[in-house]
């Protein structure tokens, strides 16, 4: 009996799996999830996935359906926060699309960072909040806990540390030269903002600890707060004097002295007769007169002390 030979069976084709996500896309996905999770109400999850043409898509992930009006508001709120990083966003009631870098959004971020940096030059609100100890009493808990609570409160009020932490570890780049320049400017301003926020936190820690130490010596909280606040104002005043005089000197090519740190402020406040020429025994009245070209250094009772 003859048997017809069996036909060859083709090998089973193995379909290729999904391509692995690029590292920069995975990093962007983590950043977008952090931002949207901060905006979303507590207990509401946010889904983030890669968009096939390029970019990311974000949606509200909840077991129960969300109303169209609430979904529209949440997605547009997320779009606003994500666009502040520099991405172009499009939102509707169903989802949020996060696309590539936008020159307009990056310019807006630069203006936002510059405005924040100008506001951070004012240390008076931080000093006042720090000496108030966030409404806590040193009698009720250890000084270390009081200082930690004060620093946490100041950090929440500054708001920038939390927003910069969301971008931690994310390398931003672009193939377009003009976007590269904008991203570099953003990175530089963010570094300055981070440094300024750190100075505020250091000042808050120093002042809160000083109030606790003063209170331990004499149990009068109001007196301790006034003494420490007066001392902090001398640091800021000395810093402004040096900054103003550095920019007014003849032949100076720079725009003035850079922002001073807390250690520089305290050293400047401790210098006696700052800005007043030293008088030697052989000096004549004409020799000790203030030199021209140094505005703001006239002989006053305050400057002579």
ZAPA-797867 format. One record per residue (C-alpha): residue number from 1; residue in three letters; x, y, z. Coordinates in Angstrom, 3 decimals. Example, Ala and Ser with C-alpha at 12.3 -4.5 7.8 and 13.67 -1.06 7.14 Angstrom:
REM ZAPA-797867
<pt num="1" residu="Ala" east="12.300" north="-4.500" up="7.800"/>
<pt num="2" residu="Ser" east="13.670" north="-1.060" up="7.140"/>
END
This chain:
REM ZAPA-797867
<pt num="1" residu="Unk" east="0.000" north="0.000" up="0.000"/>
<pt num="2" residu="Unk" east="1.433" north="3.258" up="-1.049"/>
<pt num="3" residu="Unk" east="1.155" north="6.247" up="1.198"/>
<pt num="4" residu="Unk" east="1.250" north="9.757" up="-0.119"/>
<pt num="5" residu="Unk" east="4.094" north="11.614" up="1.478"/>
<pt num="6" residu="Unk" east="3.005" north="14.401" up="3.804"/>
<pt num="7" residu="Unk" east="3.580" north="17.925" up="2.701"/>
<pt num="8" residu="Unk" east="6.128" north="20.006" up="4.584"/>
<pt num="9" residu="Unk" east="4.710" north="22.087" up="7.379"/>
<pt num="10" residu="Unk" east="6.081" north="25.571" up="7.595"/>
<pt num="11" residu="Unk" east="7.700" north="26.520" up="10.861"/>
<pt num="12" residu="Unk" east="5.499" north="28.434" up="13.226"/>
<pt num="13" residu="Unk" east="6.083" north="32.134" up="12.889"/>
<pt num="14" residu="Unk" east="6.851" north="33.980" up="16.097"/>
<pt num="15" residu="Unk" east="5.402" north="37.455" up="15.999"/>
<pt num="16" residu="Unk" east="7.726" north="40.120" up="17.330"/>
<pt num="17" residu="Unk" east="6.760" north="41.509" up="20.721"/>
<pt num="18" residu="Unk" east="6.345" north="45.157" up="21.531"/>
<pt num="19" residu="Unk" east="9.483" north="47.203" up="21.167"/>
<pt num="20" residu="Unk" east="11.071" north="48.133" up="24.493"/>
<pt num="21" residu="Unk" east="10.351" north="51.654" up="25.673"/>
<pt num="22" residu="Unk" east="13.178" north="54.127" up="25.171"/>
<pt num="23" residu="Unk" east="14.838" north="55.274" up="28.429"/>
<pt num="24" residu="Unk" east="13.964" north="58.918" up="27.797"/>
<pt num="25" residu="Unk" east="10.316" north="57.986" up="27.222"/>
<pt num="26" residu="Unk" east="10.222" north="55.954" up="30.441"/>
<pt num="27" residu="Unk" east="11.733" north="58.887" up="32.344"/>
<pt num="28" residu="Unk" east="9.204" north="61.284" up="30.830"/>
<pt num="29" residu="Unk" east="6.423" north="58.895" up="31.786"/>
<pt num="30" residu="Unk" east="7.559" north="58.883" up="35.430"/>
<pt num="31" residu="Unk" east="7.700" north="62.689" up="35.532"/>
<pt num="32" residu="Unk" east="4.253" north="63.106" up="33.981"/>
<pt num="33" residu="Unk" east="2.784" north="60.566" up="36.405"/>
<pt num="34" residu="Unk" east="4.269" north="62.440" up="39.391"/>
<pt num="35" residu="Unk" east="2.833" north="65.761" up="38.199"/>
<pt num="36" residu="Unk" east="-0.622" north="64.396" up="37.410"/>
<pt num="37" residu="Unk" east="-0.767" north="62.431" up="40.666"/>
<pt num="38" residu="Unk" east="-0.138" north="65.676" up="42.572"/>
<pt num="39" residu="Unk" east="-2.996" north="67.386" up="40.726"/>
<pt num="40" residu="Unk" east="-5.476" north="64.500" up="40.987"/>
<pt num="41" residu="Unk" east="-7.667" north="64.216" up="44.092"/>
<pt num="42" residu="Unk" east="-6.603" north="61.844" up="46.830"/>
<pt num="43" residu="Unk" east="-7.468" north="58.234" up="46.070"/>
<pt num="44" residu="Unk" east="-7.746" north="58.763" up="42.306"/>
<pt num="45" residu="Unk" east="-5.257" north="56.867" up="40.133"/>
<pt num="46" residu="Unk" east="-3.754" north="58.230" up="36.934"/>
<pt num="47" residu="Unk" east="-2.868" north="56.061" up="33.949"/>
<pt num="48" residu="Unk" east="0.034" north="57.000" up="31.687"/>
<pt num="49" residu="Unk" east="1.010" north="55.163" up="28.500"/>
<pt num="50" residu="Unk" east="3.065" north="55.745" up="25.385"/>
<pt num="51" residu="Unk" east="1.276" north="57.270" up="22.430"/>
<pt num="52" residu="Unk" east="2.088" north="55.304" up="19.243"/>
<pt num="53" residu="Unk" east="2.861" north="58.340" up="17.017"/>
<pt num="54" residu="Unk" east="5.038" north="59.772" up="19.780"/>
<pt num="55" residu="Unk" east="4.412" north="61.309" up="23.153"/>
<pt num="56" residu="Unk" east="2.248" north="60.166" up="26.050"/>
<pt num="57" residu="Unk" east="-1.421" north="59.834" up="26.826"/>
<pt num="58" residu="Unk" east="-2.825" north="60.324" up="30.331"/>
<pt num="59" residu="Unk" east="-6.225" north="59.316" up="31.625"/>
<pt num="60" residu="Unk" east="-8.100" north="59.033" up="34.916"/>
<pt num="61" residu="Unk" east="-8.101" north="55.417" up="36.083"/>
<pt num="62" residu="Unk" east="-10.988" north="54.766" up="38.482"/>
<pt num="63" residu="Unk" east="-13.323" north="51.777" up="38.977"/>
<pt num="64" residu="Unk" east="-16.402" north="54.000" up="38.812"/>
<pt num="65" residu="Unk" east="-16.876" north="56.309" up="35.835"/>
<pt num="66" residu="Unk" east="-16.146" north="59.977" up="36.410"/>
<pt num="67" residu="Unk" east="-18.575" north="62.630" up="35.282"/>
<pt num="68" residu="Unk" east="-17.752" north="64.357" up="32.020"/>
<pt num="69" residu="Unk" east="-17.515" north="67.797" up="33.607"/>
<pt num="70" residu="Unk" east="-15.220" north="66.605" up="36.413"/>
<pt num="71" residu="Unk" east="-13.080" north="64.650" up="33.946"/>
<pt num="72" residu="Unk" east="-12.760" north="67.683" up="31.680"/>
<pt num="73" residu="Unk" east="-11.667" north="69.887" up="34.600"/>
<pt num="74" residu="Unk" east="-9.123" north="67.360" up="35.894"/>
<pt num="75" residu="Unk" east="-7.548" north="66.740" up="32.492"/>
<pt num="76" residu="Unk" east="-7.206" north="70.456" up="31.790"/>
<pt num="77" residu="Unk" east="-5.738" north="71.044" up="35.248"/>
<pt num="78" residu="Unk" east="-3.189" north="68.306" up="34.567"/>
<pt num="79" residu="Unk" east="-2.473" north="69.846" up="31.161"/>
<pt num="80" residu="Unk" east="-1.718" north="73.195" up="32.769"/>
<pt num="81" residu="Unk" east="0.753" north="71.709" up="35.274"/>
<pt num="82" residu="Unk" east="2.476" north="69.521" up="32.674"/>
<pt num="83" residu="Unk" east="2.717" north="72.433" up="30.214"/>
<pt num="84" residu="Unk" east="4.540" north="74.438" up="32.891"/>
<pt num="85" residu="Unk" east="7.454" north="72.009" up="32.444"/>
<pt num="86" residu="Unk" east="7.654" north="72.944" up="28.762"/>
<pt num="87" residu="Unk" east="5.648" north="70.288" up="26.877"/>
<pt num="88" residu="Unk" east="2.847" north="70.978" up="24.440"/>
<pt num="89" residu="Unk" east="-0.386" north="69.442" up="25.790"/>
<pt num="90" residu="Unk" east="-3.855" north="68.848" up="24.421"/>
<pt num="91" residu="Unk" east="-6.711" north="67.840" up="26.709"/>
<pt num="92" residu="Unk" east="-10.373" north="66.941" up="26.488"/>
<pt num="93" residu="Unk" east="-12.834" north="65.077" up="28.690"/>
<pt num="94" residu="Unk" east="-11.382" north="61.650" up="27.818"/>
<pt num="95" residu="Unk" east="-7.612" north="62.026" up="28.075"/>
<pt num="96" residu="Unk" east="-4.571" north="64.282" up="28.063"/>
<pt num="97" residu="Unk" east="-1.996" north="64.157" up="25.270"/>
<pt num="98" residu="Unk" east="1.563" north="65.156" up="26.154"/>
<pt num="99" residu="Unk" east="3.531" north="65.870" up="22.997"/>
<pt num="100" residu="Unk" east="6.997" north="67.301" up="22.328"/>
<pt num="101" residu="Unk" east="8.777" north="70.358" up="23.677"/>
<pt num="102" residu="Unk" east="7.137" north="73.676" up="22.911"/>
<pt num="103" residu="Unk" east="9.153" north="76.882" up="22.541"/>
<pt num="104" residu="Unk" east="6.195" north="78.914" up="23.834"/>
<pt num="105" residu="Unk" east="5.817" north="76.691" up="26.922"/>
<pt num="106" residu="Unk" east="9.568" north="76.799" up="27.606"/>
<pt num="107" residu="Unk" east="9.568" north="80.614" up="27.375"/>
<pt num="108" residu="Unk" east="6.680" north="80.633" up="29.835"/>
<pt num="109" residu="Unk" east="8.642" north="78.391" up="32.208"/>
<pt num="110" residu="Unk" east="11.648" north="80.703" up="31.980"/>
<pt num="111" residu="Unk" east="9.475" north="83.695" up="32.927"/>
<pt num="112" residu="Unk" east="7.966" north="81.689" up="35.790"/>
<pt num="113" residu="Unk" east="11.405" north="80.703" up="37.115"/>
<pt num="114" residu="Unk" east="12.713" north="84.269" up="36.860"/>
<pt num="115" residu="Unk" east="9.700" north="85.576" up="38.759"/>
<pt num="116" residu="Unk" east="10.130" north="82.917" up="41.441"/>
<pt num="117" residu="Unk" east="13.809" north="83.728" up="41.777"/>
<pt num="118" residu="Unk" east="13.033" north="87.407" up="42.341"/>
<pt num="119" residu="Unk" east="10.519" north="86.560" up="45.059"/>
<pt num="120" residu="Unk" east="13.007" north="84.270" up="46.772"/>
<pt num="121" residu="Unk" east="15.388" north="87.185" up="47.338"/>
<pt num="122" residu="Unk" east="13.038" north="88.376" up="50.102"/>
<pt num="123" residu="Unk" east="13.905" north="86.453" up="53.276"/>
<pt num="124" residu="Unk" east="11.654" north="88.463" up="55.597"/>
<pt num="125" residu="Unk" east="8.536" north="86.225" up="55.252"/>
<pt num="126" residu="Unk" east="10.626" north="83.114" up="55.870"/>
<pt num="127" residu="Unk" east="12.255" north="84.664" up="58.936"/>
<pt num="128" residu="Unk" east="8.907" north="85.711" up="60.396"/>
<pt num="129" residu="Unk" east="7.371" north="82.270" up="59.885"/>
<pt num="130" residu="Unk" east="10.448" north="80.540" up="61.257"/>
<pt num="131" residu="Unk" east="10.512" north="82.443" up="64.537"/>
<pt num="132" residu="Unk" east="6.801" north="81.713" up="65.026"/>
<pt num="133" residu="Unk" east="7.759" north="78.007" up="65.228"/>
<pt num="134" residu="Unk" east="4.720" north="77.036" up="63.132"/>
<pt num="135" residu="Unk" east="2.532" north="77.718" up="66.173"/>
<pt num="136" residu="Unk" east="4.312" north="75.123" up="68.315"/>
<pt num="137" residu="Unk" east="5.550" north="75.566" up="71.870"/>
<pt num="138" residu="Unk" east="9.055" north="74.354" up="72.841"/>
<pt num="139" residu="Unk" east="7.602" north="73.103" up="76.138"/>
<pt num="140" residu="Unk" east="5.372" north="70.523" up="74.450"/>
<pt num="141" residu="Unk" east="7.934" north="68.656" up="72.336"/>
<pt num="142" residu="Unk" east="11.711" north="68.404" up="71.854"/>
<pt num="143" residu="Unk" east="13.454" north="71.245" up="70.075"/>
<pt num="144" residu="Unk" east="14.599" north="68.938" up="67.247"/>
<pt num="145" residu="Unk" east="10.997" north="68.058" up="66.415"/>
<pt num="146" residu="Unk" east="9.964" north="71.706" up="66.507"/>
<pt num="147" residu="Unk" east="12.773" north="72.655" up="64.110"/>
<pt num="148" residu="Unk" east="11.886" north="69.798" up="61.721"/>
<pt num="149" residu="Unk" east="8.232" north="70.825" up="61.697"/>
<pt num="150" residu="Unk" east="9.151" north="74.450" up="60.986"/>
<pt num="151" residu="Unk" east="11.404" north="73.471" up="58.073"/>
<pt num="152" residu="Unk" east="8.696" north="71.198" up="56.623"/>
<pt num="153" residu="Unk" east="6.163" north="74.026" up="56.834"/>
<pt num="154" residu="Unk" east="8.528" north="76.488" up="55.140"/>
<pt num="155" residu="Unk" east="9.279" north="73.955" up="52.401"/>
<pt num="156" residu="Unk" east="5.567" north="73.519" up="51.678"/>
<pt num="157" residu="Unk" east="5.106" north="77.281" up="51.459"/>
<pt num="158" residu="Unk" east="8.017" north="77.673" up="49.057"/>
<pt num="159" residu="Unk" east="6.366" north="75.115" up="46.716"/>
<pt num="160" residu="Unk" east="9.409" north="74.994" up="44.418"/>
<pt num="161" residu="Unk" east="11.222" north="72.119" up="46.196"/>
<pt num="162" residu="Unk" east="8.280" north="69.778" up="45.573"/>
<pt num="163" residu="Unk" east="7.981" north="70.768" up="41.920"/>
<pt num="164" residu="Unk" east="11.699" north="70.430" up="41.267"/>
<pt num="165" residu="Unk" east="11.730" north="67.038" up="43.003"/>
<pt num="166" residu="Unk" east="9.233" north="65.808" up="40.417"/>
<pt num="167" residu="Unk" east="11.881" north="66.374" up="37.726"/>
<pt num="168" residu="Unk" east="14.648" north="64.679" up="39.684"/>
<pt num="169" residu="Unk" east="16.744" north="62.400" up="37.473"/>
<pt num="170" residu="Unk" east="15.095" north="63.513" up="34.225"/>
<pt num="171" residu="Unk" east="17.553" north="64.510" up="31.486"/>
<pt num="172" residu="Unk" east="15.883" north="66.969" up="29.129"/>
<pt num="173" residu="Unk" east="17.206" north="67.273" up="25.592"/>
<pt num="174" residu="Unk" east="16.110" north="68.102" up="22.080"/>
<pt num="175" residu="Unk" east="17.430" north="67.661" up="18.563"/>
<pt num="176" residu="Unk" east="16.546" north="71.264" up="17.680"/>
<pt num="177" residu="Unk" east="19.227" north="73.853" up="18.551"/>
<pt num="178" residu="Unk" east="16.824" north="76.615" up="19.660"/>
<pt num="179" residu="Unk" east="15.058" north="74.213" up="22.005"/>
<pt num="180" residu="Unk" east="18.421" north="73.062" up="23.374"/>
<pt num="181" residu="Unk" east="19.232" north="76.666" up="24.325"/>
<pt num="182" residu="Unk" east="15.876" north="77.107" up="26.035"/>
<pt num="183" residu="Unk" east="16.270" north="73.836" up="27.953"/>
<pt num="184" residu="Unk" east="19.759" north="74.879" up="29.066"/>
<pt num="185" residu="Unk" east="18.406" north="78.205" up="30.312"/>
<pt num="186" residu="Unk" east="15.629" north="76.399" up="32.175"/>
<pt num="187" residu="Unk" east="18.149" north="74.048" up="33.814"/>
<pt num="188" residu="Unk" east="20.301" north="76.973" up="34.951"/>
<pt num="189" residu="Unk" east="17.363" north="78.844" up="36.459"/>
<pt num="190" residu="Unk" east="16.129" north="75.697" up="38.192"/>
<pt num="191" residu="Unk" east="19.554" north="75.256" up="39.786"/>
<pt num="192" residu="Unk" east="19.410" north="78.835" up="41.086"/>
<pt num="193" residu="Unk" east="15.886" north="78.305" up="42.400"/>
<pt num="194" residu="Unk" east="16.984" north="75.134" up="44.193"/>
<pt num="195" residu="Unk" east="19.919" north="76.956" up="45.784"/>
<pt num="196" residu="Unk" east="17.727" north="79.867" up="46.892"/>
<pt num="197" residu="Unk" east="15.161" north="77.493" up="48.415"/>
<pt num="198" residu="Unk" east="17.938" north="75.705" up="50.270"/>
<pt num="199" residu="Unk" east="19.076" north="79.020" up="51.758"/>
<pt num="200" residu="Unk" east="15.535" north="79.698" up="52.957"/>
<pt num="201" residu="Unk" east="15.401" north="76.271" up="54.587"/>
<pt num="202" residu="Unk" east="18.814" north="76.758" up="56.209"/>
<pt num="203" residu="Unk" east="17.724" north="80.141" up="57.560"/>
<pt num="204" residu="Unk" east="14.482" north="78.632" up="58.871"/>
<pt num="205" residu="Unk" east="16.422" north="75.866" up="60.625"/>
<pt num="206" residu="Unk" east="18.910" north="78.315" up="62.180"/>
<pt num="207" residu="Unk" east="16.239" north="80.743" up="63.361"/>
<pt num="208" residu="Unk" east="13.927" north="78.072" up="64.767"/>
<pt num="209" residu="Unk" east="16.816" north="76.492" up="66.665"/>
<pt num="210" residu="Unk" east="17.911" north="79.917" up="67.940"/>
<pt num="211" residu="Unk" east="14.404" north="80.637" up="69.256"/>
<pt num="212" residu="Unk" east="14.405" north="77.319" up="71.122"/>
<pt num="213" residu="Unk" east="17.828" north="78.074" up="72.608"/>
<pt num="214" residu="Unk" east="16.803" north="81.587" up="73.680"/>
<pt num="215" residu="Unk" east="13.622" north="80.192" up="75.213"/>
<pt num="216" residu="Unk" east="15.636" north="77.621" up="77.167"/>
<pt num="217" residu="Unk" east="17.679" north="80.437" up="78.751"/>
<pt num="218" residu="Unk" east="14.688" north="82.620" up="79.651"/>
<pt num="219" residu="Unk" east="11.157" north="81.168" up="79.400"/>
<pt num="220" residu="Unk" east="9.710" north="84.122" up="77.477"/>
<pt num="221" residu="Unk" east="8.770" north="82.983" up="73.968"/>
<pt num="222" residu="Unk" east="7.817" north="86.445" up="72.734"/>
<pt num="223" residu="Unk" east="11.151" north="87.908" up="73.807"/>
<pt num="224" residu="Unk" east="13.073" north="85.035" up="72.195"/>
<pt num="225" residu="Unk" east="11.213" north="85.522" up="68.916"/>
<pt num="226" residu="Unk" east="11.868" north="89.274" up="68.864"/>
<pt num="227" residu="Unk" east="15.577" north="88.884" up="69.597"/>
<pt num="228" residu="Unk" east="16.120" north="86.237" up="66.918"/>
<pt num="229" residu="Unk" east="14.083" north="88.152" up="64.324"/>
<pt num="230" residu="Unk" east="16.099" north="91.324" up="64.976"/>
<pt num="231" residu="Unk" east="19.319" north="89.374" up="64.469"/>
<pt num="232" residu="Unk" east="18.121" north="87.914" up="61.184"/>
<pt num="233" residu="Unk" east="17.259" north="91.387" up="59.879"/>
<pt num="234" residu="Unk" east="20.873" north="92.463" up="60.413"/>
<pt num="235" residu="Unk" east="22.020" north="89.606" up="58.167"/>
<pt num="236" residu="Unk" east="19.697" north="90.690" up="55.360"/>
<pt num="237" residu="Unk" east="20.614" north="94.367" up="55.796"/>
<pt num="238" residu="Unk" east="24.350" north="93.632" up="55.606"/>
<pt num="239" residu="Unk" east="23.827" north="91.524" up="52.500"/>
<pt num="240" residu="Unk" east="21.892" north="94.295" up="50.714"/>
<pt num="241" residu="Unk" east="24.608" north="96.842" up="51.568"/>
<pt num="242" residu="Unk" east="27.358" north="94.682" up="50.094"/>
<pt num="243" residu="Unk" east="25.302" north="93.803" up="47.028"/>
<pt num="244" residu="Unk" east="24.476" north="97.433" up="46.328"/>
<pt num="245" residu="Unk" east="28.026" north="98.666" up="46.813"/>
<pt num="246" residu="Unk" east="29.521" north="95.948" up="44.612"/>
<pt num="247" residu="Unk" east="27.479" north="97.055" up="41.634"/>
<pt num="248" residu="Unk" east="28.243" north="100.766" up="42.080"/>
<pt num="249" residu="Unk" east="32.030" north="100.697" up="42.084"/>
<pt num="250" residu="Unk" east="33.690" north="102.559" up="39.218"/>
<pt num="251" residu="Unk" east="35.149" north="100.325" up="36.538"/>
<pt num="252" residu="Unk" east="33.008" north="97.357" up="37.537"/>
<pt num="253" residu="Unk" east="32.023" north="95.251" up="34.533"/>
<pt num="254" residu="Unk" east="29.660" north="92.853" up="36.294"/>
<pt num="255" residu="Unk" east="26.064" north="93.347" up="37.311"/>
<pt num="256" residu="Unk" east="26.842" north="93.285" up="41.023"/>
<pt num="257" residu="Unk" east="27.715" north="90.687" up="43.601"/>
<pt num="258" residu="Unk" east="25.988" north="87.309" up="43.272"/>
<pt num="259" residu="Unk" east="23.342" north="86.242" up="45.735"/>
<pt num="260" residu="Unk" east="24.832" north="85.844" up="49.220"/>
<pt num="261" residu="Unk" east="24.491" north="82.709" up="51.271"/>
<pt num="262" residu="Unk" east="23.549" north="82.485" up="54.913"/>
<pt num="263" residu="Unk" east="27.187" north="82.222" up="56.095"/>
<pt num="264" residu="Unk" east="28.131" north="85.339" up="54.126"/>
<pt num="265" residu="Unk" east="25.175" north="87.220" up="55.589"/>
<pt num="266" residu="Unk" east="26.161" north="86.375" up="59.157"/>
<pt num="267" residu="Unk" east="29.798" north="87.320" up="58.551"/>
<pt num="268" residu="Unk" east="28.795" north="90.603" up="56.945"/>
<pt num="269" residu="Unk" east="26.517" north="91.452" up="59.865"/>
<pt num="270" residu="Unk" east="29.361" north="90.864" up="62.336"/>
<pt num="271" residu="Unk" east="31.831" north="93.235" up="60.626"/>
<pt num="272" residu="Unk" east="32.250" north="96.491" up="62.576"/>
<pt num="273" residu="Unk" east="32.012" north="99.818" up="60.700"/>
<pt num="274" residu="Unk" east="31.296" north="98.117" up="57.420"/>
<pt num="275" residu="Unk" east="31.719" north="100.542" up="54.534"/>
<pt num="276" residu="Unk" east="33.434" north="103.246" up="56.602"/>
<pt num="277" residu="Unk" east="37.143" north="103.897" up="55.832"/>
<pt num="278" residu="Unk" east="39.471" north="103.010" up="58.702"/>
<pt num="279" residu="Unk" east="40.950" north="106.069" up="60.493"/>
<pt num="280" residu="Unk" east="44.667" north="106.031" up="61.160"/>
<pt num="281" residu="Unk" east="46.465" north="108.358" up="63.634"/>
<pt num="282" residu="Unk" east="48.161" north="110.252" up="60.820"/>
<pt num="283" residu="Unk" east="44.999" north="110.690" up="58.814"/>
<pt num="284" residu="Unk" east="43.545" north="114.134" up="58.212"/>
<pt num="285" residu="Unk" east="39.834" north="114.988" up="57.949"/>
<pt num="286" residu="Unk" east="40.227" north="115.217" up="54.181"/>
<pt num="287" residu="Unk" east="41.848" north="111.803" up="54.038"/>
<pt num="288" residu="Unk" east="39.000" north="110.029" up="55.813"/>
<pt num="289" residu="Unk" east="36.144" north="111.636" up="53.898"/>
<pt num="290" residu="Unk" east="34.032" north="109.151" up="51.923"/>
<pt num="291" residu="Unk" east="35.257" north="108.691" up="48.384"/>
<pt num="292" residu="Unk" east="33.050" north="109.681" up="45.505"/>
<pt num="293" residu="Unk" east="31.414" north="107.012" up="43.423"/>
<pt num="294" residu="Unk" east="30.210" north="104.969" up="46.408"/>
<pt num="295" residu="Unk" east="26.572" north="106.025" up="46.854"/>
<pt num="296" residu="Unk" east="24.800" north="104.922" up="49.985"/>
<pt num="297" residu="Unk" east="27.868" north="105.094" up="52.246"/>
<pt num="298" residu="Unk" east="27.419" north="108.521" up="53.826"/>
<pt num="299" residu="Unk" east="28.433" north="108.870" up="57.471"/>
<pt num="300" residu="Unk" east="25.332" north="108.173" up="59.530"/>
<pt num="301" residu="Unk" east="24.782" north="107.218" up="63.118"/>
<pt num="302" residu="Unk" east="23.890" north="103.692" up="62.032"/>
<pt num="303" residu="Unk" east="26.958" north="103.310" up="59.814"/>
<pt num="304" residu="Unk" east="29.324" north="104.649" up="62.472"/>
<pt num="305" residu="Unk" east="28.303" north="102.089" up="65.070"/>
END
